[in-house]
Amino acid sequence: MTAAMTGKIIFYEDKNFQGRSYECNSDCSEISSFLSRCNSCRVESGCFMVYDRPNYTGHQYFLRQGDYADYQRMGFTDCIRSCRMIPMHRGSFRMRIYERENFSGQMHELMDDCENIQDRFRMSDMQSCNVMDGHWLLYEQPHFRGRMVYVRPGEYRSFREMGFDNTGFNSIRRITESY
């Protein structure tokens, strides 16, 4: 495994790193296979996206190295049910964003963070994207606030069909080592 692909997260059943634990260094679609619940964790290395539902669904939260003693303080309404390791990307970042589903409407190409899509591009909404390089976080509010969604290289034809029927995404941030 290369240095860019390593990560380690430890999940605990109870708050404040108490109870049984489960150590993970890759994606895990169902944490309840190993623990009856998960209410705190420690990221020892790398970055992870954690989800409040199995199979990488539900609300998503980005975690980098550090201690997370109580999920409810982070805004979780429930405990963590699945996680995805985010490999560190060491090259350029490139993404095309589209105003409408299926890559239609206005199109803009990004290679850096964008604090406010509407201000920067005069784009009314963002409903699809094509990630060519890098790993990114999409936020529903400007200035990297609100619900977030992790996207990796690939085509995302419809955020609505993916279960994100909010008002769209209004800011975008690259996932870098210095994030």
C-alpha positions as CSV (number, residue, x, y, z in Angstrom):
1,M,0.0,0.0,0.0
2,T,1.4,3.4,-0.9
3,A,1.7,6.3,1.5
4,A,-1.2,8.0,-0.3
5,M,-3.5,5.1,0.4
6,T,-2.9,4.6,4.1
7,G,-5.2,5.7,6.8
8,K,-6.3,4.5,10.2
9,I,-9.5,5.2,12.2
10,I,-10.6,3.6,15.4
11,F,-14.3,3.5,16.3
12,Y,-15.7,3.2,19.8
13,E,-19.1,2.1,20.9
14,D,-19.5,4.9,23.5
15,K,-18.7,8.6,23.7
16,N,-15.2,9.7,24.9
17,F,-13.5,6.6,23.4
18,Q,-15.2,4.2,25.8
19,G,-16.5,0.7,25.2
20,R,-15.5,-1.8,22.6
21,S,-13.5,-0.6,19.7
22,Y,-13.0,-1.5,16.0
23,E,-9.9,-0.5,14.0
24,C,-10.2,0.2,10.3
25,N,-7.8,1.2,7.5
26,S,-10.1,1.0,4.5
27,D,-13.8,1.5,3.5
28,C,-16.4,-0.2,5.8
29,S,-20.0,-0.4,4.5
30,E,-21.5,-1.6,7.8
31,I,-19.8,-0.8,11.1
32,S,-22.6,-2.5,13.0
33,S,-21.1,-5.8,11.8
34,F,-18.3,-5.1,14.2
35,L,-19.8,-2.9,16.9
36,S,-23.4,-2.6,18.2
37,R,-23.1,1.2,18.0
38,C,-20.5,3.8,17.3
39,N,-20.5,7.1,19.1
40,S,-16.8,8.3,19.1
41,C,-13.7,7.8,17.0
42,R,-10.1,8.7,16.6
43,V,-8.5,9.3,13.2
44,E,-4.8,8.3,13.7
45,S,-3.8,9.0,10.1
46,G,-5.4,9.9,6.8
47,C,-8.8,11.4,6.1
48,F,-12.2,9.6,6.2
49,M,-15.8,10.4,5.2
50,V,-18.2,9.0,7.8
51,Y,-21.9,8.4,7.2
52,D,-24.9,8.1,9.6
53,R,-26.3,5.2,7.5
54,P,-24.9,1.9,6.1
55,N,-23.5,1.6,2.6
56,Y,-22.1,5.2,2.5
57,T,-25.5,6.8,2.6
58,G,-27.1,9.5,4.8
59,H,-25.5,12.6,6.1
60,Q,-21.7,12.7,5.5
61,Y,-19.0,14.2,7.6
62,F,-15.4,14.8,6.7
63,L,-12.8,13.7,9.4
64,R,-9.1,14.4,9.3
65,Q,-6.5,13.3,11.9
66,G,-7.8,14.0,15.4
67,D,-10.1,12.9,18.2
68,Y,-13.9,13.0,17.9
69,A,-15.2,12.2,21.4
70,D,-19.0,12.9,20.8
71,Y,-20.8,12.7,17.5
72,Q,-23.8,14.6,18.7
73,R,-21.7,17.7,19.2
74,M,-20.7,17.4,15.5
75,G,-24.3,17.5,14.5
76,F,-24.9,13.8,14.0
77,T,-28.4,12.8,14.9
78,D,-27.4,9.2,15.2
79,C,-24.2,7.2,15.4
80,I,-21.8,6.4,12.5
81,R,-22.8,3.4,10.4
82,S,-20.2,3.4,7.6
83,C,-17.0,5.0,6.5
84,R,-14.9,5.6,3.4
85,M,-11.2,6.3,3.4
86,I,-10.2,9.2,1.2
87,P,-6.9,8.6,-0.6
88,M,-4.6,11.6,-0.6
89,H,-4.3,13.1,-4.1
90,R,-0.9,14.5,-5.0
91,G,-1.6,15.8,-8.5
92,S,-3.7,18.5,-10.1
93,F,-7.3,19.0,-9.3
94,R,-9.9,19.4,-12.0
95,M,-13.7,19.4,-12.0
96,R,-16.4,20.6,-14.4
97,I,-19.6,21.8,-12.8
98,Y,-22.9,22.1,-14.6
99,E,-26.0,24.2,-13.9
100,R,-28.4,21.4,-14.7
101,E,-28.6,17.6,-14.6
102,N,-27.0,15.4,-17.2
103,F,-24.2,18.0,-17.8
104,S,-26.4,20.6,-19.4
105,G,-26.7,24.4,-18.9
106,Q,-23.8,26.6,-18.0
107,M,-20.5,24.7,-17.5
108,H,-17.4,25.9,-15.6
109,E,-14.2,24.2,-14.9
110,L,-12.6,24.4,-11.5
111,M,-9.0,23.7,-10.5
112,D,-9.1,25.3,-7.0
113,D,-11.6,25.9,-4.2
114,C,-14.7,28.0,-4.7
115,E,-16.2,29.8,-1.7
116,N,-19.4,30.9,-3.6
117,I,-20.4,29.4,-6.9
118,Q,-23.2,31.9,-7.5
119,D,-20.9,34.9,-6.9
120,R,-18.0,33.6,-8.9
121,F,-19.8,32.1,-11.9
122,R,-23.2,33.8,-11.8
123,M,-24.6,30.3,-11.9
124,S,-28.1,29.8,-10.5
125,D,-27.6,26.2,-9.4
126,M,-25.2,23.2,-9.7
127,Q,-27.0,20.0,-10.4
128,S,-24.3,17.8,-11.9
129,C,-20.5,17.5,-12.2
130,N,-17.6,15.6,-13.7
131,V,-14.6,15.1,-11.5
132,M,-11.6,14.5,-13.6
133,D,-8.8,14.8,-11.0
134,G,-8.7,14.9,-7.2
135,H,-11.1,14.4,-4.4
136,W,-13.6,17.2,-3.5
137,L,-16.2,18.3,-0.9
138,L,-19.4,20.0,-2.1
139,Y,-21.2,22.2,0.4
140,E,-24.8,23.2,0.3
141,Q,-24.0,26.8,1.5
142,P,-21.4,29.3,0.5
143,H,-18.1,29.6,2.5
144,F,-17.9,25.8,3.0
145,R,-20.9,25.5,5.4
146,G,-23.9,23.2,5.7
147,R,-24.3,19.7,4.5
148,M,-21.4,18.3,2.6
149,V,-21.0,15.6,-0.1
150,Y,-17.8,13.8,-1.0
151,V,-17.1,13.3,-4.7
152,R,-14.1,11.4,-6.2
153,P,-13.2,11.0,-9.9
154,G,-16.2,10.1,-11.9
155,E,-19.4,11.5,-13.4
156,Y,-22.3,12.7,-11.3
157,R,-25.2,13.2,-13.6
158,S,-27.9,14.1,-11.1
159,F,-27.5,15.0,-7.4
160,R,-31.2,14.8,-7.0
161,E,-31.2,11.2,-8.2
162,M,-28.4,10.5,-5.7
163,G,-30.7,11.6,-2.9
164,F,-29.5,15.2,-2.6
165,D,-32.7,17.1,-3.3
166,N,-31.6,20.3,-1.5
167,T,-31.2,23.7,-3.1
168,G,-28.0,22.6,-4.8
169,F,-24.4,23.1,-3.8
170,N,-22.9,26.6,-3.3
171,S,-19.2,26.0,-2.5
172,I,-16.6,23.5,-3.3
173,R,-13.3,22.6,-1.6
174,R,-10.4,20.3,-2.7
175,I,-9.4,17.6,-0.2
176,T,-5.7,18.3,0.3
177,E,-3.2,17.3,2.9
178,S,-3.3,20.8,4.3
179,Y,-7.1,20.9,4.5
